[in-house]
Amino acid sequence: MMGGHHAACGAAAWVAVTSTAPYTLGIYPVSDVGVITGAIVCAGAALLPDADHHSGTIAHSLPPVSEGVANLVETISGGHRRGTHSILGIAVFTALAWLAGLVTYESDTFGTVAVGAGVVAILLVAFALKALKLTRGGKLGPWIGSITIAVLVALLAPEEWNWLPVAVGIGVTVHIIGDVMTTGGCPLLWPITFKAPRWVRRTNVLNDIWRPGGNFALPVLGNAGSVREWLFLIPVTAYAVAGVVWSLLTQMGLDTSGTYTLLVSSFGG
């Protein structure tokens, strides 16, 4: 799945899980600020598994830090679409986000400031902005945009960063599901790899699910960037945008009935 599509899926998943707007699950409800900022952070987290590719788009999203992170992740994970695209990868990324959340600073003015979570968020926001083509080339722009968003939340609503591990876990999981839905699949049980035997490789349908190299796939979207993938992402993106707009209007104290009507008409209610 393409980077921008991963980001859109991450934002949509965050809205579905955390928002209380119509047509959302509200399993892990957060404030309206949390829905808005979390959608951006989760969109960035949905790109984390692709930090295993030093030449990928997100590797150049926040130079030179993102490039160093990509090189490190690629080395540790064993290369592109290996360790970071597994169940173990989900656990590791989530645990790292939780550990980052433990790094705080006590301020007389703002109370407890989540420094570690804010630093991680800067990187994740940069990933999202780059994948969604909201930042152009250059080194200064991505830093300004990412730091601004992270600082605003860290200072104005520091308690919001409590959900960072959840956002990272959701984002990474959504990324892997997205890649499983394409022909390449993912090595879900990495570092354990079960290569497909010859009879599977010669059997139609089975050879699409159990890839020769051991990856697992349910390729309903076909190849990455296919027409099917684009068609799938249209309603997903609309859902994410509608959820964020709903939370923004609510936070501003405005009437959300129009947003409700939009959601109903968009999703066939």
Residue, then its C-alpha position, 0 to 999 in steps of 0.5 A: m500500500m502507498g504511503g499516503h494511503h497508509a497515513a489515511c488509514g491510520a487517521a481513519a482508524w484513530v477516528a473510529v476507535t476514539s471519537t464519539a461522532p456518528y458511525t464511530l466505535g468510541i472504544y477508547p474515547v479521548s477529548d476532541v483535541g485528542v481526536i484531532t491531534g491523534a489523527i495526525v499522530c496515528a497517521g504518522a504511526a501508520l508509516l512507522p513500519d516503512a522506516d525500515h527503508h533508507s530510501g523511502t519517502i518518510a526517511h527524508s521527512l525530517p532531515p537529518v533525524s528521519e534519515g538516521v532513524a530509517n538507517l537504524v530501523e533498517t539495520i535492526s529489522g533486517g531490511h525492508r518489509r521484514g521485522t517492522h511488518s510483523i506482530l513482534g514489530i507492533a509490540v516493539f513500536t508500542a513499547l517504545a512509545w510507552l517508554a517515551g511517555l515516561v520521560t516528562y518534565e515538571s514545569d511551574t507554569f504548565g505542570t507535567v510536560a510529556v517531553g518524550a512523547g512530544v519528541v516522538a510525536i514530532l517525528l510521527v507528525a513529520f511522517a504524516l505531513k510528508a506522506l500526505k504531501l502537506t510539506r514540500g522539499g527543504k529542511l526547515g518547513p517539516w521541522i516548523g510544522s511538526i514542532t508547532i503541532a507537538v508543542l501546542v499539544a504538549l503545552l496546552a493539553p499535556e495530558e493528551w499524550n497519554w494515548l501515544p502508545v495506543a496511537v502507535g499500536i493502532g497505526v502500526t497494526v493498520h499499516i500491516i493490515g494494509d500491506v497484507m491486503t496487497t500481493g506482497g503480504c507481510p512476514l507476520l511471524w518474523p523472525i520465524t519464516f515458513k517458506a511455502p512448499r512447492w505444492v503451495r507455490r503451484t496451487n492457485v489461490l493458495n500461492d497468493i495467500w502463502r507467498p513463496g518467501g513466507n509472507f502472508a497475504l489476502p490480496v483483495l487490493g491487488n498490487a500496491g497503488s492499484v485502482r482497487e486500492w485507490l477506490f478503497l481509500i476514497p471512503v476511508t479518507a472521507y471518513a477520517v476527514a469527517g471525524v476530524v471536522w466533527s471534533l474540530l467543530t465540537q471543540m469550537g463549540l459550534d453546531t455539529s448537526g451539519t456534520y452529522t448530516l454529512l456523515v449520514s449521507s456519505f455512508g449511506g445511513 
